[in-house]
Amino acid sequence: MSAEQVSSLCEQLVKAVTVIMDPASTQRYRLEALKFCEEFKEKCPICVPCGLKLAEKTQTAIVRHFGLQILEHVVKFRWNNMPRLEKVYLKNNVMGLISSGTQSILEEESHIKDVLSRIVVEMIKREWPQHWPDMLKELDTLSKQGETQTELVMFILLRLAEDVVTFQTLPTQRRRDIQQTLTQNMEKIFSFLLTALQQNVNKYRRMVGAPQEQEALTTLQTDVGQEPKAQANCRVGMAALNTLAGYIDWVALSHITADNCKLLEMLCLLLNEPELQIGAAECLLIAVSRKGKLEDRKPLMVLFGDVAMHYILSAAQTADGGGLVEKHYVFLKRLCQVLCALGSQLCALVGSDSDVEMPPNFGKYLDSFLAFTTHPSQFLRSSTQITWGALFRHEVLSRDPLLLAMIPKYLRASMTNLVKVGFPSKSDSPSCEYSRFDFDSDEDFNAFFNSFRAQQGEVMRMACRLDPRTGFQMAGEWLKYQLTAPVDTGPMNSKTGEGLCSVFSPSFVQWDAMTFFSESVISQMFRTLDKDEIPVNDGIDLLQLVLNFETKDPLILSCVLTNVSALFPFVTYRPEYLPQVLAKLFASVTFEVIEESKFVMSVQAPRTRAVKNVRRHACSSIIKMCRDYPQLVLPNFEMLYNHVKQLLSNELLLTQMEKCALMEALVLISNQFKDYERQKAFLEELLAPVAGLWLSPEMQRVLSDPEAFISYVGADNKIADPVLEDPSGLNRSRISFCVYTILGVVKRARWPAATEEAKAGGFLLGYMPSGTPIYRNPCTEQILKLLDNLLALIRTHNNLYTPEMVARLGETFAKALDMLEVEKNAILGLPQPLLELYDSPVYKTVLERMQGFFCTLYDNCFHILGNAGPSMQQDFYTVEGLATQLLSSAFINLNNIPDYRLRPMLRVFVKPLVLSCPSEYYETLVCPMLGPLFTYLHVRLSQKWQVINQRSMLCEDDTADDNPESQEMLEEQLVRLLTREVMDLITVCCVSKKGVEHNTTAAVDGDDDEAMATEVTPPASAELTELGKCLMKQEDVCTALLITAYTSLCWKDTLSCQRTTTQLCWPLLKQVLPGNLLPDAVSWFFTSVLKGLQIHGQHDGCMAALVHLAFQIYEALRPRYAELKAVMEQVPDIQRDSLEQFDSKLLNPTLQKVADKRRKDHFKRLIAGCIGKSLGEQFRKEVHIRNLPSLFKKLELRPLICPHCLPNDCSALRLTSEKRPAPTSLQPPFSCRYQ
């Protein structure tokens, strides 16, 4: 085509690009221009000359970039079909653009450089090394022309390494060829990079003057004319460092440590060069983080030498000395990571077989590392913790005197670091300024700090294992100081009361930190020191100080209680202090900010969460004490019992949960009676008030009739003052008291763990045929009396969700059965504001109180049933007609029960009941219950997912809701969570744990993609449990299980799909394989898996599991069912001849069996057409890179000069006179193909 036609077309393209990039263009014109440009790239036969013309230096940057994009498009999508001469023409012109077609290094736009380097890399990926052997020489020649070309060569080498090694964006054989050739030439490449780096840095320093210059260079002030030249050299140095970073990660360690670690020495020198220090630190970090053979890593210890350590530390001091500058702060982070990686290398090498001695500068290293641990930045502090832990845990290093001397300093630093300051929204600490760089919000910082604190606790315990006395001494000093320090509430008062601390108050954050510190070090001391080495007197002195300390601040009191618990082990040495401890805890159980509210019956302002937490904390401390030290508390049982009875006598003094907690503590101590009759009598006495109330005629009427129940709890009232007025609160509390108490007794009452003690105490009834002892629980008789009314309450509660009952709720309580806001926020992953956690009332209105009542009551009823089996064993499982009773109570009206109530029922009732049930009762109890349940759950979930799928298929214009709290989003997430709960229940029931990898059970409420990163191969040894086999014998249950498992593969919940695929689908199907399956059923199973692949194939882990399952089904069933082949033939783009080949090998047993991996890879290629892709991949144009003649052929001598290379346009691609692999094709190599 003539030059005029090229110019004319280029003018149109320039106009089109101008319209596209002009903000003032209308959408219509922009779309038309875009369409014209895209059609030109796809269809025009003269793309190369047009692209080259548009890429000329005379054009604007935008036009040049578009011209280069055209050339890149040609190389990526047309290269395989281009004539040889056109390839050579394009290649030579692109190299010409690098040579003379760009602006100077400082003037050229970065996006121009980027696209130019991309074009060259795309050509390299298609032709090097077989058809372009001199590529590296050509790049070397180009780099000698100046800084501009050198930088572009660096970009090319970096992008090549990224595409081939890091991202692996080309076919396997091509990748292998290129990577192997890179490796063979790595010495030259590294030499080139290091030389370029050294030369340009030296020139840069020579021009700007460098006080730290190591060579004998004259220090000059920067000349105005030299400034651009200096910057150009600096730019090349940066490019060299970036390119090195792309190679250091994967090249042989010998290249990094060559010439007495010349590279590492250069990088250390550059740490003090402000413009290059971040790049140098990145390279150093990658080098020091390398894994590999210990012997190869030994040279890295040179960084512990005097010179390297001096440069690292001086760079850190300089960066930190000028205040907070973002660039310097980023550099500090990298240096901190370098020191951490150095510590990891030291831990790996010292004490191993590599004979590495303790480095002479270990003390200097520890001092510098401690400096980062005491830095104001919370992020830097946290970055050091893992390495401290590794050092304290190390077998050899942990005995080093230098490290042992560092422990007090580390613990002293931790005392500061545990104080929660540095919120980005505040300015009360030097840390705040740094936090504004690292965290987007206070909630982000809070989540980070909680994790950081837990990590510190772990490391402090390791340190105290080496030096327990020092930690205890520090904890004692800090505790004494806090007990005498005046309270500073700070500028923000708590809403709980005037003069009280909030979570941000200076006093509270100090108390909070001190408490965590003392808890960590004291517990470790008791685990480390021998009994006679424990400083009992000091511990008891501290305990007395804490017990005598009085405060009305709920936040501080909560810390005091934690300290009491931490110091309690000392009481085992001095039991006479137990009554004082109990007195302190019981006083806190009834803690109020307003003292009068203990005794006045009028309704007070609602308790804040801080007050409730103190009371709950005291209760749990008593329970913990009775659980962990029952023998210590047993002599004081009568005193404890009388105190609890006194508290229970006042109905308004404690909440129902608090009453139950105290009763649980008593039950735990009663387990130490080890006398069945005595414990039974005690439990009968304890439960007498509950039984009297629970079994009364009025309560029986209320529990059995939904209308009466609604009226009794006050849910049909209309309340004038929704904050203070609550006439039926007492009625609700009575029901809660009964349920809480029943639950506490069922959870805690047990027989002695030792068989001999159980036998002596009258707990042992006999033995099962298998030899398992049969015990009786002293609470059984009392609990079974209360069971009928409990089931009646559950039945009534389920019936509250019928439309008729919902209509009877009063105006105030119309939403009483809805979720609490806190539950919604948890499901949607919305953070709770920090202050509200403590300062807000537990329930702000009577509606919230009612919602909390229904929610807790529902959960606790099912907790009782879930604990009844493990607690009462055969006495519970043999209750007459238990399966029928459960079906008519717990499983009634499930259609109206919302998902958020069904989930806890499955988790806390059905799952524990099934897991604890002996196999003798499968037929009478479990199967009759689970059969109808699984059938129902399948129907319910199918309907729910159908609605979701229809909703997502609808047009998203008017129906879309961008609000993340929208009801639709909440419902959808609930369906996901319920699906996971159901599939988990089926898996627990049917599949044995043996060999099943629960590697994807990260968090039931977590993100869908959280476990999709790794390839998952389902365990071959997953077998059905006895219960699973029992369920699969019943045809209707078997059908429900199989259909649920395989249908779930098509539901849009990737986590559930992966778990089901890996753990459940194959064991279930394998169980029915020996029978005669209907051909339609077999086709349906296989189709379901393929549909699952279509939906979830974009997730690697899920795709791997589904492909494996499809392969298992096809291999096992194809010989018996020809229908599977018909299904395969419907797979999009399937190659029929390849399918025939696969089938023939599968169906012919006489043929030698191909390796399992090769068969699976073949199968995966067959079904590739139905493997789903992400939206970004679906419409992506495929790039096809052809394989070149193999490099692994026998070498033969080639002619020194190829006659085909004589034309001038091929001169840039001449052959070298060396031995090279013979190409397998008949075509000459790349440099002589284009004749």
ZIPE-V754922 format. One record per pair of residues at least 12 apart in sequence whose ideal C-beta (glycine too) atoms are under 6 Angstrom apart, sorted by the first residue. I is the first residue (numbers start at 0). J is the second residue. D is the distance in whole Angstrom. If there is no record, write none. Layout:
[[I/J/D] [I/J/D]]
This chain:
[[0/45/5] [5/48/5] [5/49/6] [8/49/6] [9/49/5] [9/52/5] [9/53/6] [13/62/5] [15/32/4] [15/35/5] [15/36/5] [16/62/6] [16/65/5] [18/32/4] [19/32/5] [19/33/6] [20/61/5] [40/69/6] [40/72/5] [46/69/5] [46/73/5] [47/73/6] [47/89/5] [50/66/5] [50/69/4] [50/70/4] [51/92/5] [53/66/3] [54/66/4] [54/67/5] [60/108/5] [63/111/6] [64/110/6] [64/111/6] [67/114/4] [67/115/6] [70/118/5] [71/117/6] [71/118/5] [74/118/6] [74/121/4] [74/122/6] [75/121/6] [75/1182/5] [78/125/5] [79/1185/6] [83/1232/5] [83/1233/4] [84/1233/5] [87/1208/6] [87/1209/6] [87/1233/4] [90/122/6] [91/1211/5] [93/118/5] [97/141/6] [97/148/6] [97/151/5] [101/147/6] [103/147/6] [104/146/5] [104/147/4] [104/150/6] [104/231/5] [104/234/5] [105/227/6] [105/230/6] [105/231/6] [112/154/6] [116/151/6] [116/154/4] [116/155/5] [116/158/5] [119/155/5] [120/155/6] [120/158/5] [120/159/5] [123/159/6] [124/169/5] [124/1184/6] [125/1184/6] [126/1229/5] [128/180/4] [129/1187/4] [129/1188/6] [130/1228/5] [130/1229/2] [131/1229/5] [132/1215/6] [133/1215/6] [135/184/6] [138/152/5] [146/231/4] [146/235/5] [149/195/6] [149/235/5] [150/235/5] [150/238/5] [153/238/4] [153/239/6] [153/242/4] [156/242/5] [157/242/4] [157/245/5] [160/245/4] [160/246/6] [161/245/6] [163/177/5] [163/178/5] [164/249/5] [169/1184/5] [170/1184/6] [172/1186/5] [173/1184/6] [176/1190/5] [185/250/5] [185/254/6] [189/254/5] [192/239/6] [192/242/6] [192/243/6] [195/239/5] [196/236/6] [196/239/4] [199/232/4] [199/235/4] [199/236/5] [200/236/5] [202/232/4] [203/229/5] [203/232/4] [203/233/5] [206/225/5] [206/229/4] [207/221/5] [207/229/5] [211/271/5] [233/274/5] [236/275/5] [237/278/5] [240/278/3] [240/282/6] [243/282/5] [244/281/5] [244/282/5] [244/285/6] [247/282/6] [247/285/5] [247/286/5] [248/285/5] [252/291/6] [252/295/4] [255/286/5] [256/298/4] [260/298/6] [260/301/5] [266/279/5] [266/282/5] [266/283/5] [267/307/5] [267/310/4] [270/310/5] [270/314/4] [271/314/5] [276/330/5] [277/330/5] [280/333/4] [280/334/6] [283/337/5] [284/333/6] [284/336/5] [284/337/5] [287/337/6] [287/340/4] [287/341/6] [288/340/4] [293/348/6] [293/351/5] [293/353/4] [294/353/6] [297/353/6] [299/344/5] [302/341/6] [303/358/4] [303/360/5] [308/360/5] [308/363/6] [312/367/5] [315/334/5] [318/330/5] [318/331/5] [323/432/5] [335/371/5] [335/379/5] [335/382/5] [338/368/5] [339/386/4] [342/386/4] [346/389/5] [346/393/5] [349/395/5] [350/394/6] [350/395/4] [361/401/6] [362/401/5] [365/405/5] [369/408/6] [371/383/5] [372/412/5] [373/412/5] [375/429/4] [375/430/5] [375/433/6] [376/433/4] [377/421/5] [377/430/5] [378/437/5] [380/416/5] [381/451/4] [384/454/5] [384/458/5] [387/458/5] [388/458/4] [388/461/6] [390/402/6] [391/461/4] [391/462/5] [392/461/6] [397/465/6] [406/462/5] [406/466/5] [407/469/5] [409/462/6] [410/470/6] [410/473/6] [413/455/6] [413/459/6] [414/516/6] [417/512/4] [417/515/6] [417/516/6] [418/508/5] [418/512/4] [419/448/6] [419/508/5] [421/434/5] [422/441/5] [422/444/6] [423/435/5] [423/438/5] [423/444/6] [424/441/5] [442/830/4] [445/833/6] [456/519/5] [459/519/5] [460/519/6] [460/523/4] [463/520/5] [463/523/4] [464/523/6] [464/527/5] [467/524/4] [467/527/5] [467/528/6] [470/520/3] [471/520/6] [471/524/5] [474/516/6] [474/517/4] [474/520/5] [475/541/5] [477/513/5] [478/517/6] [478/541/6] [481/510/6] [481/513/5] [482/544/6] [482/548/5] [486/506/5] [487/505/4] [487/506/5] [488/500/5] [488/504/5] [489/504/4] [489/505/5] [491/503/6] [493/838/6] [494/838/4] [495/592/6] [495/607/5] [495/609/5] [496/592/5] [499/552/5] [500/552/5] [500/554/5] [502/837/5] [507/554/5] [510/555/5] [510/558/4] [514/558/4] [514/561/5] [514/562/6] [517/565/6] [518/565/5] [521/565/5] [525/568/5] [535/569/6] [535/572/5] [538/566/6] [538/569/4] [539/569/5] [539/573/6] [541/566/6] [542/566/4] [542/569/6] [545/562/5] [545/563/6] [546/579/5] [546/583/5] [553/609/4] [553/610/5] [553/613/5] [554/609/6] [556/613/5] [557/612/6] [557/613/5] [557/616/5] [560/587/6] [560/616/5] [560/617/6] [560/620/6] [564/620/5] [571/631/6] [577/635/6] [584/617/5] [584/620/5] [584/621/5] [585/642/6] [587/613/6] [587/617/4] [588/614/6] [588/617/5] [588/618/6] [589/652/6] [590/613/5] [590/614/6] [600/651/6] [602/723/5] [605/840/4] [607/838/6] [607/840/6] [608/837/5] [608/841/6] [609/837/4] [611/841/5] [614/657/6] [618/657/5] [618/660/4] [621/664/5] [622/660/6] [622/663/6] [622/664/5] [625/664/4] [625/667/4] [625/668/5] [626/667/5] [629/668/6] [629/671/5] [632/668/6] [633/668/6] [633/671/5] [636/668/5] [640/665/6] [643/661/5] [655/732/5] [655/735/4] [655/736/4] [655/739/5] [656/739/6] [659/739/3] [659/740/5] [659/743/5] [662/740/6] [662/743/5] [663/743/4] [663/747/5] [666/744/6] [666/747/4] [666/748/5] [667/747/5] [669/681/5] [670/749/5] [673/751/5] [673/756/5] [673/760/4] [674/760/5] [675/760/5] [675/761/4] [675/762/5] [675/777/6] [678/777/4] [679/777/4] [682/777/6] [682/778/5] [682/781/6] [683/781/6] [686/781/5] [689/737/5] [689/740/5] [692/737/6] [693/737/5] [693/785/5] [693/788/6] [702/788/5] [702/791/5] [702/792/5] [703/791/5] [705/795/5] [705/798/5] [705/799/6] [705/804/5] [708/795/5] [709/807/6] [711/730/5] [712/727/6] [712/730/6] [712/731/5] [713/727/3] [714/808/5] [714/812/5] [714/815/5] [715/807/6] [715/809/5] [716/809/5] [717/809/5] [717/810/5] [717/811/6] [718/811/4] [718/845/6] [721/844/5] [721/845/5] [722/844/6] [725/845/5] [731/852/5] [738/859/5] [741/785/6] [741/863/6] [742/859/5] [742/862/6] [742/863/5] [744/778/5] [745/782/6] [745/863/6] [745/866/5] [745/867/6] [745/870/5] [746/866/5] [748/776/6] [748/778/4] [750/762/4] [750/774/5] [754/772/6] [762/774/5] [762/775/6] [776/870/6] [776/871/5] [779/871/5] [779/874/5] [790/884/6] [790/888/4] [793/860/5] [793/888/5] [793/889/5] [794/888/4] [794/891/6] [796/857/6] [797/891/5] [797/892/5] [798/892/6] [800/895/4] [800/896/6] [801/895/6] [812/849/5] [815/849/4] [815/850/6] [816/853/6] [818/899/5] [819/850/5] [826/972/5] [857/900/6] [858/903/5] [861/904/5] [861/907/5] [861/908/4] [862/907/5] [864/908/5] [865/907/5] [865/908/4] [865/911/4] [868/912/5] [868/915/4] [868/916/6] [869/915/4] [876/920/4] [876/924/6] [881/924/6] [882/924/5] [882/927/4] [882/928/5] [885/928/6] [898/973/4] [898/977/5] [899/973/6] [902/977/5] [902/980/5] [905/980/5] [905/984/5] [906/980/6] [910/984/6] [910/987/6] [913/925/6] [913/988/6] [918/1025/5] [921/1026/6] [921/1029/5] [926/1029/6] [930/1033/6] [930/1036/4] [933/1039/5] [934/1039/4] [936/981/5] [937/1039/5] [937/1042/6] [937/1043/4] [940/978/6] [943/974/5] [944/1050/5] [947/971/6] [975/1052/5] [978/1052/5] [978/1055/5] [979/1003/5] [979/1055/5] [982/1047/6] [982/1055/5] [982/1059/5] [986/1062/5] [986/1063/5] [988/1026/5] [989/1023/6] [989/1027/3] [990/1021/5] [990/1062/6] [990/1063/6] [990/1066/5] [991/1022/5] [991/1024/5] [993/1020/6] [994/1018/4] [994/1020/3] [994/1021/6] [995/1018/6] [995/1021/5] [995/1062/5] [996/1018/6] [999/1057/6] [999/1058/6] [1007/1053/5] [1007/1054/5] [1011/1098/4] [1011/1100/4] [1011/1101/6] [1013/1100/5] [1014/1103/4] [1015/1061/5] [1015/1100/5] [1015/1103/5] [1015/1104/5] [1017/1061/4] [1017/1104/6] [1017/1107/6] [1021/1066/5] [1023/1066/5] [1023/1070/6] [1031/1070/5] [1040/1067/6] [1041/1067/6] [1044/1059/6] [1044/1063/5] [1044/1064/5] [1044/1067/6] [1045/1084/5] [1045/1087/4] [1047/1059/5] [1048/1087/5] [1048/1091/3] [1049/1090/5] [1049/1091/6] [1049/1094/6] [1053/1095/5] [1053/1098/5] [1053/1101/5] [1056/1091/6] [1056/1095/5] [1056/1101/6] [1057/1100/6] [1057/1101/5] [1057/1104/6] [1060/1104/4] [1060/1105/6] [1060/1108/5] [1061/1104/5] [1064/1108/6] [1065/1111/6] [1078/1120/6] [1078/1122/5] [1081/1116/5] [1081/1120/5] [1082/1122/5] [1082/1126/5] [1085/1112/5] [1085/1123/6] [1085/1126/5] [1086/1126/6] [1088/1105/6] [1088/1108/5] [1088/1109/5] [1089/1169/5] [1091/1105/5] [1092/1105/5] [1092/1169/5] [1092/1170/5] [1093/1169/5] [1093/1171/5] [1094/1171/6] [1096/1170/4] [1096/1171/4] [1097/1171/5] [1097/1172/6] [1097/1173/4] [1106/1163/5] [1110/1159/5] [1110/1162/5] [1117/1145/6] [1118/1146/6] [1130/1166/5] [1130/1168/5] [1130/1169/5] [1131/1168/4] [1132/1168/4] [1133/1165/6] [1133/1168/6] [1138/1165/6] [1141/1161/6] [1188/1222/3] [1188/1223/4] [1188/1224/6] [1190/1220/5] [1192/1220/5] [1192/1221/5] [1194/1218/5] [1195/1221/5] [1197/1219/6] [1199/1216/4] [1201/1214/5] [1201/1231/4] [1203/1227/6] [1203/1231/4] [1203/1234/5] [1204/1230/6] [1204/1231/5] [1209/1233/6] [1212/1230/4] [1214/1230/5]]
